[in-house]
Amino acid sequence: MPSHPASRDESHRLDASPDSSFPIEPRYGPSEPAPGNPSQNGTVATNEKIGYPGEYPYTRGIQPTMYRGRLWTMRQYAGMGDAEESNRRYKFLLASGTAGLSVAFDLPTQIGYDSDDPMSIGEVGKVGVAIDSIEDMERLFADIPLDKISTSMTINSTASILLALYIAVARRNGLDTKQLSGTVQNDILKEYIARGTYIYPVAHAMRIITDMFAWTHDHVPEWNTISISGYHMREAGSTAVQEVAFTLANGKTYVRAAMDAGLDVDVFAPRLSFFFNAHSNFLEEVAKFRAARRMWARIMREEFGAKNPRAWMLRFHAQTAGSTLTAQQPENNIVRTAVEAMAAVLGGTQSLHTNGYDEALALPTEQAARTALRTQQILAYESGVAQTIDPFAGSYCIEAMTDEIENRAMEYLSKIAAMGGMLRAIERGYVQQEIQNAAYEFQQAVDNGAAIIVGVNRFTQENAPPIPLQHMDESLERKQVERLRAMRTRREPARWQASIRGVIEAARGGMNLMPAILEAVESYATVGEIAGTLRDVFGEYQETVVI
């Protein structure tokens, strides 16, 4: 049967949304060619690819019942000021119905400096919670049952230290560490690409990650020791296709590094997790998640030879797009977040964070955080979307877009392979340049009005009333520094010094670093002291400048 004229007539073609990865057809139908293969009928292609939920290649979801069996975990990313302030927010969120905690750390903690380091002045507790020692970690989780909740920690360069602190606190509370569940982000490659909170040269950073893979398998088996993150690359300006391609390329690099270190892919791969951005282009986002799942299943089975079906599954957390939040008319961000959250749910996420509407201006207030959480709860309990599995399956549009994203992402993976892999592509600045180009093109579209941002370049409002904002106590930094210095006077010098020597010996000698780091944090060594010790042994990464 011939195509409907309007569906193939370029004069009727709709231009893509400026943040879309590819042009969108005005109509999709059963006789449309599959993207990238004009000779193949689209319906046949999708019937061969989508399968059933819970079955390879998991296009429709990794569980056969999806949300009918269990809802996604509702997390709210939070951390501010000192440990006590953040602990109060966590208890508020748990009382409001959140099912898991997600910890934001301040910049000094992320890059391995103590709160009293000159590098930390003015940054302590500003974008997350300040954690210097085991005493801070105890205050952060005071009266929170670590064996009954799941904790995600957005931490990368110092992930091994923060995980050790979490485990040490659990031990002090008499808990079996094999019962702990959660995630450390621990994705250092995207830091070199898009975010910048790296410390060590790439090879040493990868060694720390594989040490964590091996150690946690035996001691904290329910812990996800990495969350391979496309989120920050999307925030830096990548397209959806780039987000999928570069995230999976990073994932392949971690898998290969672990296998090269002697780890069994069927043992460690089931604990890999991913972190994606839920952006504003609704249909493309739904398709993006489905394409990523299918691609990863094939990569793990066909490229790495994994035989364990759990090693084929792409499990992911999603967060709504911080980069889409606007300081102008911030109440509009509630709608943006709801649309993005719906895309994540219909795309099959395992857990979700929804942003506060005021986050373009400050850390979220309690009211904004509650509204963000209620958005998830309304989706779960009122919208009906959790009642059926992958409701868009078989949609001509969604299946065509899923194929298109997969095809275009595979082209990127082929280019990266030809360069010698993701590490080489990062060293050359290729990935960074691709993201910068995409970001520049989108900003041009905003500036010339091709991309409409409601309340910013269209439908603006003069003299909008201000909204209440979260304000941090400026004395928190001083108090944090005072507590840190007091702790150093109380610790046992001989044990502390011996633990630091242990970290040096493990780093130089090639032993697994985690036992030495755990002993150090239990001996009251600080985050900055342990990170600084590893700096002395490993050196620091020098960024490739991309112009």
VONU-412114 format. One line per field, with one value per residue (C-alpha): residue number from 0; residue in one letter; y, x, z. Coordinates in nm, 4 decimals. Layout:
N
k	(NUM:...) .
r	(a:...) .
y	(Y:...) .
x	(X:...) .
z	(Z:...) .
***
This chain:
547
k	(0:1:2:3:4:5:6:7:8:9:10:11:12:13:14:15:16:17:18:19:20:21:22:23:24:25:26:27:28:29:30:31:32:33:34:35:36:37:38:39:40:41:42:43:44:45:46:47:48:49:50:51:52:53:54:55:56:57:58:59:60:61:62:63:64:65:66:67:68:69:70:71:72:73:74:75:76:77:78:79:80:81:82:83:84:85:86:87:88:89:90:91:92:93:94:95:96:97:98:99:100:101:102:103:104:105:106:107:108:109:110:111:112:113:114:115:116:117:118:119:120:121:122:123:124:125:126:127:128:129:130:131:132:133:134:135:136:137:138:139:140:141:142:143:144:145:146:147:148:149:150:151:152:153:154:155:156:157:158:159:160:161:162:163:164:165:166:167:168:169:170:171:172:173:174:175:176:177:178:179:180:181:182:183:184:185:186:187:188:189:190:191:192:193:194:195:196:197:198:199:200:201:202:203:204:205:206:207:208:209:210:211:212:213:214:215:216:217:218:219:220:221:222:223:224:225:226:227:228:229:230:231:232:233:234:235:236:237:238:239:240:241:242:243:244:245:246:247:248:249:250:251:252:253:254:255:256:257:258:259:260:261:262:263:264:265:266:267:268:269:270:271:272:273:274:275:276:277:278:279:280:281:282:283:284:285:286:287:288:289:290:291:292:293:294:295:296:297:298:299:300:301:302:303:304:305:306:307:308:309:310:311:312:313:314:315:316:317:318:319:320:321:322:323:324:325:326:327:328:329:330:331:332:333:334:335:336:337:338:339:340:341:342:343:344:345:346:347:348:349:350:351:352:353:354:355:356:357:358:359:360:361:362:363:364:365:366:367:368:369:370:371:372:373:374:375:376:377:378:379:380:381:382:383:384:385:386:387:388:389:390:391:392:393:394:395:396:397:398:399:400:401:402:403:404:405:406:407:408:409:410:411:412:413:414:415:416:417:418:419:420:421:422:423:424:425:426:427:428:429:430:431:432:433:434:435:436:437:438:439:440:441:442:443:444:445:446:447:448:449:450:451:452:453:454:455:456:457:458:459:460:461:462:463:464:465:466:467:468:469:470:471:472:473:474:475:476:477:478:479:480:481:482:483:484:485:486:487:488:489:490:491:492:493:494:495:496:497:498:499:500:501:502:503:504:505:506:507:508:509:510:511:512:513:514:515:516:517:518:519:520:521:522:523:524:525:526:527:528:529:530:531:532:533:534:535:536:537:538:539:540:541:542:543:544:545:546) .
r	(m:p:s:h:p:a:s:r:d:e:s:h:r:l:d:a:s:p:d:s:s:f:p:i:e:p:r:y:g:p:s:e:p:a:p:g:n:p:s:q:n:g:t:v:a:t:n:e:k:i:g:y:p:g:e:y:p:y:t:r:g:i:q:p:t:m:y:r:g:r:l:w:t:m:r:q:y:a:g:m:g:d:a:e:e:s:n:r:r:y:k:f:l:l:a:s:g:t:a:g:l:s:v:a:f:d:l:p:t:q:i:g:y:d:s:d:d:p:m:s:i:g:e:v:g:k:v:g:v:a:i:d:s:i:e:d:m:e:r:l:f:a:d:i:p:l:d:k:i:s:t:s:m:t:i:n:s:t:a:s:i:l:l:a:l:y:i:a:v:a:r:r:n:g:l:d:t:k:q:l:s:g:t:v:q:n:d:i:l:k:e:y:i:a:r:g:t:y:i:y:p:v:a:h:a:m:r:i:i:t:d:m:f:a:w:t:h:d:h:v:p:e:w:n:t:i:s:i:s:g:y:h:m:r:e:a:g:s:t:a:v:q:e:v:a:f:t:l:a:n:g:k:t:y:v:r:a:a:m:d:a:g:l:d:v:d:v:f:a:p:r:l:s:f:f:f:n:a:h:s:n:f:l:e:e:v:a:k:f:r:a:a:r:r:m:w:a:r:i:m:r:e:e:f:g:a:k:n:p:r:a:w:m:l:r:f:h:a:q:t:a:g:s:t:l:t:a:q:q:p:e:n:n:i:v:r:t:a:v:e:a:m:a:a:v:l:g:g:t:q:s:l:h:t:n:g:y:d:e:a:l:a:l:p:t:e:q:a:a:r:t:a:l:r:t:q:q:i:l:a:y:e:s:g:v:a:q:t:i:d:p:f:a:g:s:y:c:i:e:a:m:t:d:e:i:e:n:r:a:m:e:y:l:s:k:i:a:a:m:g:g:m:l:r:a:i:e:r:g:y:v:q:q:e:i:q:n:a:a:y:e:f:q:q:a:v:d:n:g:a:a:i:i:v:g:v:n:r:f:t:q:e:n:a:p:p:i:p:l:q:h:m:d:e:s:l:e:r:k:q:v:e:r:l:r:a:m:r:t:r:r:e:p:a:r:w:q:a:s:i:r:g:v:i:e:a:a:r:g:g:m:n:l:m:p:a:i:l:e:a:v:e:s:y:a:t:v:g:e:i:a:g:t:l:r:d:v:f:g:e:y:q:e:t:v:v:i) .
y	(0.0000:0.3397:0.5869:0.8620:1.1601:1.3917:1.1547:1.1612:1.5075:1.7102:2.0287:1.9033:1.7763:1.9197:2.0657:1.8912:2.0537:2.2404:2.0045:1.6947:1.4664:1.4204:1.5417:1.4175:1.3000:1.4570:1.1097:0.7537:0.4503:0.0786:0.1265:0.3817:0.2654:0.1816:0.4635:0.3963:0.1163:0.2445:-0.1042:-0.2546:-0.2239:-0.0513:-0.2829:-0.5972:-0.4388:-0.3343:-0.6673:-0.8394:-0.5983:-0.5108:-0.8574:-0.8852:-0.7106:-0.8955:-1.0728:-1.0080:-0.7504:-0.5753:-0.2991:-0.3032:-0.3178:-0.5411:-0.6906:-0.8865:-0.7002:-0.3660:-0.1249:-0.3661:-0.5677:-0.2811:0.0940:0.2773:0.3980:0.7597:0.9381:1.3045:1.4331:1.6390:1.7663:2.1108:2.2807:2.0424:1.6906:1.7948:2.0221:1.7481:1.4866:1.7010:1.7222:1.3433:1.2797:1.5284:1.3504:1.0045:1.1281:1.2689:0.9301:0.9089:0.5502:0.6079:0.8723:1.0460:1.2383:1.5558:1.6439:1.9840:2.0631:2.0214:1.6711:1.5844:1.6793:1.5597:1.8672:1.9067:2.1946:2.3818:2.3575:2.6977:2.5496:2.5069:2.8644:2.9821:2.6400:2.4443:2.3126:2.5273:2.2718:1.9762:1.8462:1.8814:1.5467:1.5428:1.2412:0.9457:1.1796:1.3786:1.0589:0.9471:1.2797:1.2631:0.9308:0.9644:0.7734:0.6551:0.2734:0.2038:-0.1620:-0.0653:0.2142:0.2424:0.5236:0.6717:0.8913:1.1240:1.1037:1.0128:1.0883:1.0237:0.7514:0.4864:0.7062:0.7956:0.4328:0.3342:0.5990:0.4669:0.1100:0.2194:0.3919:0.0815:-0.1298:0.1063:0.0557:-0.3216:-0.3806:-0.6600:-0.4824:-0.7555:-0.6155:-0.2625:-0.1474:0.1606:0.3133:0.5252:0.7100:0.6437:0.7280:0.9082:0.9083:1.1521:1.3824:1.4121:1.4713:1.7063:1.7813:1.8314:1.6875:1.4552:1.4181:1.1409:1.0448:0.8161:0.4874:0.5306:0.6389:0.3265:0.1127:0.2518:0.1677:-0.1920:-0.2337:-0.1270:-0.3718:-0.6610:-0.5675:-0.4894:-0.8175:-1.0013:-0.7523:-0.5418:-0.7602:-0.5633:-0.2380:-0.0889:0.0198:0.2405:0.4456:0.5078:0.8554:1.0248:1.2841:1.5299:1.5033:1.5972:1.8854:1.9996:2.0201:1.6798:1.5516:1.2426:1.0344:1.1555:1.0866:0.7244:0.6719:0.8275:0.6685:0.3207:0.3825:0.4665:0.1541:-0.0600:0.0899:-0.0027:-0.3548:-0.4054:-0.2649:-0.4998:-0.7990:-0.7019:-0.6943:-1.0568:-1.0078:-1.2337:-1.0346:-1.2548:-1.1735:-0.7986:-0.6799:-0.7425:-0.4706:-0.2081:0.0660:0.3710:0.7293:0.9161:1.2602:1.2850:1.5806:1.7851:1.6302:1.3810:1.1259:1.1258:1.0670:0.7649:0.6215:0.7032:0.4855:0.1943:0.2209:0.2340:-0.0789:-0.2741:-0.1599:-0.2510:-0.5990:-0.6689:-0.5183:-0.7330:-1.0566:-1.0239:-0.8110:-0.9229:-1.2742:-1.2394:-1.5444:-1.4300:-1.2585:-1.0152:-0.8982:-0.7983:-0.5741:-0.1973:-0.0795:0.2962:0.5906:0.9052:1.2656:1.5397:1.7931:2.0663:2.2488:2.2994:2.4816:2.8567:3.1391:3.3286:3.2250:2.9383:2.7927:2.6769:2.4349:2.2264:2.1456:2.0828:1.8424:1.6563:1.6057:1.4867:1.2530:1.1009:1.0344:0.8532:0.6407:0.5514:0.4757:0.2215:0.3794:0.1888:0.5004:0.8686:1.2085:1.5075:1.8551:2.1342:2.4209:2.6748:2.5055:2.7530:3.0038:2.8126:2.4791:2.3680:2.4743:2.2102:2.3207:2.2832:1.9439:1.8263:1.9398:1.7530:1.4351:1.4753:1.4917:1.1375:1.0194:1.1598:0.9820:0.6579:0.6590:0.8838:0.8885:0.5186:0.4924:0.2236:-0.0074:-0.1332:-0.2171:-0.0083:0.1327:0.2918:-0.0429:-0.0859:0.2840:0.3635:0.6854:0.5484:0.2389:0.4421:0.6882:0.4048:0.2589:0.6004:0.6672:0.3216:0.3597:0.7039:0.6029:0.2970:0.5264:0.7130:0.3861:0.2801:0.6115:0.5772:0.2181:0.3328:0.5885:0.3138:0.3338:0.5846:0.6645:0.7635:0.9621:1.1541:1.2192:1.3601:1.5811:1.4274:1.3612:1.7008:1.8742:1.6919:1.7962:2.1554:2.1734:2.0457:2.2916:2.5798:2.4910:2.4746:2.8083:2.9640:2.8301:2.9868:3.3165:3.3413:3.2220:2.8882:2.7164:2.8521:2.8602:2.9618:3.2609:3.3260:3.4159:3.3885:3.4539:3.6653:3.8492:4.1825:4.2323:3.8700:3.8344:3.6731:3.3244:3.2097:3.0713:2.8418:3.0358:2.8711:2.9802:3.1537:3.0337:2.6685:2.6797:2.8147:2.5521:2.2729:2.3820:2.4015:2.0489:1.9121:2.0638:1.9431:1.5888:1.5869:1.6626:1.3652:1.0900:0.8418:0.9657:0.6304:0.4472:0.7373:0.7555:0.3783:0.3876:0.6565:0.4461:0.1572:0.3624:0.4549:0.0921:-0.0329:0.2371:0.1736:-0.2017:-0.2719:-0.4270:-0.3642:-0.0150:-0.0607:-0.2381:0.0313:0.3142:0.1535:0.1246:0.4878:0.6257:0.4114:0.5644:0.9134:0.9966:1.2651:1.2701:1.5313:1.3390:1.0137:1.1837:1.3887:1.0761:0.9187:1.2452:1.2167:0.8611:0.8853:1.2495:1.4683:1.4645:1.7446:1.8376:1.8255:2.1757:2.1781:2.5007) .
x	(0.0000:0.1505:0.2362:-0.0085:0.1162:0.1312:0.3591:0.6344:0.5930:0.8873:0.6863:0.4618:0.7441:0.7510:1.0778:1.2223:1.1990:1.5284:1.6334:1.5500:1.8224:1.6677:1.3808:1.0347:0.7870:0.4392:0.2830:0.3999:0.2170:0.2470:0.3939:0.6560:1.0140:1.2108:1.4563:1.7964:1.6640:1.4238:1.3746:1.2423:0.8812:0.8587:0.5935:0.7931:1.1069:0.9410:0.7648:1.1010:1.2627:1.0198:0.9475:0.7848:0.8535:1.1105:1.2576:1.5656:1.6329:1.4213:1.2939:0.9694:1.1260:1.3471:1.0663:0.7690:0.5223:0.7066:0.5090:0.2193:0.4604:0.6458:0.6458:0.9645:1.1629:1.0758:1.3963:1.4535:1.8081:1.8963:2.1891:2.2628:2.4841:2.6008:2.4993:2.2322:2.0567:2.0561:1.9409:1.6359:1.5546:1.5904:1.3518:1.1060:1.1238:1.0835:0.7830:0.6393:0.6554:0.9887:1.1125:1.4868:1.7454:1.9688:2.2622:2.4059:2.7551:2.9172:3.1954:3.4891:3.3677:3.3290:3.6865:3.8561:3.9169:3.8322:3.6129:3.9074:4.1211:4.1879:4.0400:3.7065:3.6498:3.3031:3.1949:3.1281:2.7717:2.6673:2.5591:2.5251:2.6202:2.9734:3.1205:3.4708:3.4791:3.2933:3.1410:2.9703:2.8423:2.6974:2.5167:2.3931:2.2147:2.1255:1.8041:1.7659:1.7547:2.0222:1.9201:1.5637:1.6157:1.8142:2.0682:2.2056:2.5138:2.6088:2.9824:3.2570:3.6255:3.5873:3.3224:3.5426:3.5868:3.2181:3.1136:3.3639:3.2191:2.8650:2.9761:3.1651:2.8552:2.6450:2.8998:2.8903:2.5155:2.5613:2.4236:2.5185:2.6744:2.5426:2.1952:2.2831:2.1410:2.2119:2.4326:2.7429:2.7559:3.1297:3.1261:3.4546:3.4597:3.1714:3.3586:3.6390:3.3766:3.1201:3.1339:3.4881:3.4999:3.7879:4.1060:4.3321:4.4630:4.2274:4.4149:4.4324:4.0684:3.9674:4.1755:3.9846:3.6549:3.7481:3.8761:3.5308:3.3621:3.5643:3.5427:3.1720:3.0813:3.2064:3.1180:2.8206:2.6617:2.3358:2.5184:2.5378:2.8993:2.8519:2.5767:2.6937:2.5659:2.4370:2.2557:2.5423:2.6329:2.2742:2.2917:2.6075:2.4117:2.4224:2.1360:1.9353:2.1292:2.4613:2.3446:2.2694:2.5816:2.8335:2.6783:2.6881:3.0406:3.1451:2.9643:3.1569:3.4815:3.3996:3.3007:3.6226:3.8321:3.6654:3.7159:4.0797:4.1174:4.0046:3.6420:3.3667:3.1225:2.8324:2.9126:2.9796:2.7587:2.4264:2.5289:2.5895:2.3281:2.2703:2.1544:1.9721:1.8245:1.4477:1.4353:1.1520:1.0999:0.8442:0.8138:1.1853:1.2631:1.0321:1.1997:1.5469:1.5050:1.3704:1.6573:1.9238:1.7836:1.7828:2.1305:2.2852:2.1303:2.2863:2.6225:2.6460:2.5355:2.6995:3.0090:3.1061:2.9627:2.7611:2.5424:2.3601:2.0338:2.0699:2.3959:2.2019:1.9572:1.9980:1.8631:1.8430:1.7596:1.6222:1.6177:1.4178:1.6251:1.7763:1.8834:1.5194:1.4318:1.3966:1.4441:1.1696:0.8166:0.9537:0.6075:0.6160:0.8870:0.6260:0.4675:0.8032:0.8997:0.5681:0.6092:0.9677:0.8745:0.5976:0.8505:1.0780:0.7926:0.6628:1.0228:1.0510:1.2759:1.3569:1.3840:1.3154:1.4028:1.1862:1.3383:1.2013:1.0493:1.2755:1.6081:1.7056:1.7294:1.8431:1.8398:1.4754:1.2582:1.0602:0.7471:0.9161:1.0606:0.7182:0.5562:0.8241:0.7595:0.3815:0.4305:0.5665:0.2945:0.0197:0.1748:0.1917:-0.1488:-0.3770:-0.2649:-0.3103:0.0213:0.1473:-0.1438:-0.0146:0.3354:0.5026:0.1727:0.3436:0.4727:0.3747:0.3141:0.4341:0.5879:0.7570:0.8934:1.0303:1.1924:1.3361:1.4934:1.6214:1.7901:1.9450:2.0768:2.2247:2.3737:2.5319:2.6973:2.8621:2.9731:3.1321:3.3198:3.4439:3.5562:3.7476:3.9324:4.0468:3.7724:3.6188:3.9366:4.1091:3.8030:3.8042:4.1778:4.1337:3.8472:3.6101:3.3230:3.3592:3.3560:3.0435:2.8573:2.9804:2.8634:2.5170:2.4928:2.5963:2.3398:2.0612:2.1597:2.1558:1.8037:1.6974:1.8597:1.6962:1.3578:1.3513:1.3430:1.0568:1.1181:0.7940:0.8431:1.1941:1.1828:0.8044:0.5071:0.7176:0.5881:0.6952:0.7374:0.6722:0.6241:0.9155:0.8861:1.0191:1.3731:1.5826:1.8536:2.1523:2.2841:2.6150:2.7549:2.7359:3.0784:3.2455:3.0749:3.1719:3.5360:3.5322:3.3860:3.6444:3.9378:3.8011:3.7685:4.1337:4.2414:4.0417:4.1555:4.4316:4.7405:4.9177:4.6204:4.5424:4.9023:4.9162:4.5951:4.7317:5.0457:4.8154:4.6492:4.9902:5.1068:4.7886:4.8050:5.1716:5.1561:4.8548:4.6442:4.2709:4.2301:3.8968:4.0194:4.2823:4.0333:3.7823:4.0449:4.1398:3.7873:3.7331:4.0557:3.9050:4.1074:3.9230:3.8030:4.0646:4.3465:4.2686:4.2114:4.5269:4.7270:4.6093:4.6903:5.0468:5.0740:4.8704:4.9098:4.6343:4.4586:4.5355:4.2359:4.2378:4.1444:3.8778:3.8378) .
z	(0.0000:-0.0888:0.1828:0.2550:0.0521:0.3511:0.5404:0.2766:0.1258:0.2556:0.2128:0.4928:0.7093:1.0616:1.1751:1.4770:1.8151:1.8568:2.1352:1.9297:1.7964:1.4522:1.2313:1.3289:1.0682:1.0779:1.0586:1.1184:0.9855:0.9163:0.5706:0.6770:0.6121:0.9241:1.0018:0.8529:0.6307:0.3629:0.2176:0.5364:0.6483:0.9823:1.1322:1.0620:1.2061:1.5311:1.5803:1.5622:1.8086:2.0849:2.2266:2.5690:2.9004:3.1066:2.8057:2.5945:2.4506:2.7198:2.4920:2.6885:3.0342:3.2444:3.4548:3.3162:3.5388:3.5678:3.7902:3.8390:4.0509:4.2135:4.1619:4.0810:4.3830:4.4559:4.5531:4.6251:4.5789:4.8846:5.0835:5.2196:5.4710:5.7398:5.8349:6.0857:5.8369:5.5729:5.8241:5.9010:5.5289:5.4885:5.7740:5.6231:5.2874:5.4422:5.6395:5.3142:5.1445:4.9646:4.9396:4.9140:4.9942:4.7411:4.8870:4.7349:4.8569:4.8560:4.6104:4.8541:4.9442:4.5766:4.4883:4.8047:5.0185:5.3861:5.4967:5.6491:5.3362:5.1706:4.8501:5.0312:5.1451:5.0462:4.9126:5.2312:5.2316:4.9355:4.6713:4.9047:5.2455:5.3816:5.4891:5.6373:5.8682:6.0119:6.2713:5.9932:5.8333:6.1665:6.2053:5.8454:5.9002:6.2675:6.3511:5.9892:5.9527:5.6919:5.6627:5.5685:5.3155:4.9948:4.9700:4.6503:4.6754:4.3906:4.4356:4.1900:4.2540:4.6276:4.5927:4.7552:5.0635:5.0979:5.0537:5.3221:5.5551:5.4945:5.5662:5.8763:6.0146:5.9457:6.1320:6.4294:6.4360:6.4467:6.0962:5.8602:5.5620:5.3321:5.4007:5.2857:4.9534:4.7495:4.4841:4.4526:4.1231:4.0844:3.7102:3.6636:3.2836:3.2543:3.4921:3.2370:2.9665:3.1132:3.4832:3.6051:3.9585:3.8750:4.0790:3.9545:3.6101:3.4215:3.4701:3.8492:3.8694:3.6766:3.9131:4.2135:4.0433:3.9647:4.3220:4.4410:4.2018:4.3425:4.7111:4.7273:4.5554:4.8641:5.1377:5.0200:4.7502:4.7280:4.6538:4.3046:4.2816:3.9780:3.8187:3.4641:3.4043:3.0937:3.3032:3.3310:2.9646:2.8813:3.1264:2.9475:2.6230:2.4550:2.2439:2.3422:2.0884:2.2268:2.5809:2.4937:2.2832:2.5201:2.8294:2.6789:2.5498:2.9058:3.0250:2.7779:2.9075:3.2679:3.1690:2.9742:3.2615:3.5094:3.2823:3.2273:3.6067:3.6165:3.7217:3.5856:3.3705:3.4795:3.8424:3.8397:3.5513:3.7320:3.9819:3.7129:3.7018:3.4859:3.5358:3.2612:3.2159:3.1700:2.9329:2.7887:2.4430:2.5694:2.2879:2.2129:2.5792:2.6016:2.2917:2.4275:2.7340:2.5280:2.2781:2.5514:2.7163:2.3900:2.2910:2.6253:2.6216:2.2839:2.3797:2.6915:2.5257:2.1861:2.2521:2.6025:2.5942:2.9148:2.9766:3.2899:3.1818:3.4711:3.3148:3.0016:3.1892:3.1848:3.5203:3.5470:3.7673:3.6059:3.7156:3.5543:3.3635:3.5755:3.2600:3.1575:3.4796:3.4390:3.6855:3.5013:3.6026:3.8145:3.8776:3.5141:3.6209:3.8026:3.4659:3.2996:3.5750:3.5527:3.1762:3.2171:3.5026:3.2922:3.0143:3.2601:3.3912:3.0455:2.9499:3.2314:3.4951:3.8147:4.0298:3.9832:4.1258:4.0425:4.0659:4.2795:4.0832:4.2563:4.1785:3.9084:4.1927:4.5031:4.6788:4.7065:4.9951:5.1829:4.9985:4.6590:4.7543:4.8697:4.5445:4.3474:4.5440:4.5148:4.1367:4.1445:4.3787:4.1546:3.8565:4.0530:4.2174:4.0122:3.6486:3.5703:3.3853:3.6246:3.5480:3.2143:3.0915:2.8188:2.6871:2.3855:2.2555:1.8917:1.8423:1.4921:1.6188:1.9330:1.7621:1.4704:1.7093:1.9181:1.6042:1.4958:1.8287:1.8272:1.4731:1.5327:1.8677:1.7064:1.4522:1.7407:1.9005:1.5721:1.5468:1.9032:1.8429:1.5349:1.7519:1.9850:2.2448:2.4813:2.6738:2.3527:2.2386:2.5670:2.5473:2.1963:2.3139:2.0590:2.2996:2.4655:2.1276:2.0101:2.3248:2.2980:1.9369:2.0305:2.3198:2.0963:1.8303:2.0879:2.2422:1.8962:1.8491:2.1804:2.0913:1.7476:1.8734:1.6898:2.0290:2.2379:2.6122:2.7774:3.0022:2.8724:2.5023:2.4561:2.6836:2.9166:3.2205:3.3600:3.7333:3.8313:4.2074:4.3939:4.5406:4.8808:4.8587:5.0753:5.2582:5.4225:5.7598:5.6820:6.0152:5.9066:5.7397:6.0514:6.2704:6.0314:6.0395:6.4196:6.4494:6.2080:6.3940:6.7282:6.5900:6.4844:6.8430:6.9770:6.7438:6.8301:6.6405:6.6147:6.4648:6.2296:6.1042:6.0566:5.8539:5.6225:5.5711:5.4857:5.2115:5.0691:5.0714:4.9044:4.6384:4.5598:4.5960:4.3772:4.6554:4.6663:4.8112:4.9875:5.3062:5.3613:5.2993:5.5354:5.8097:5.7515:5.7896:6.0997:6.2360:6.1869:5.8792:5.6861:5.3275:5.2421:5.4085:5.2268:4.8914:4.9403:5.0167:4.6923:4.5111:4.6333:4.4989:4.1776:4.0790:3.9329:3.5974:3.3524:3.1404:2.7615:2.6457:2.3745:2.1761) .
***
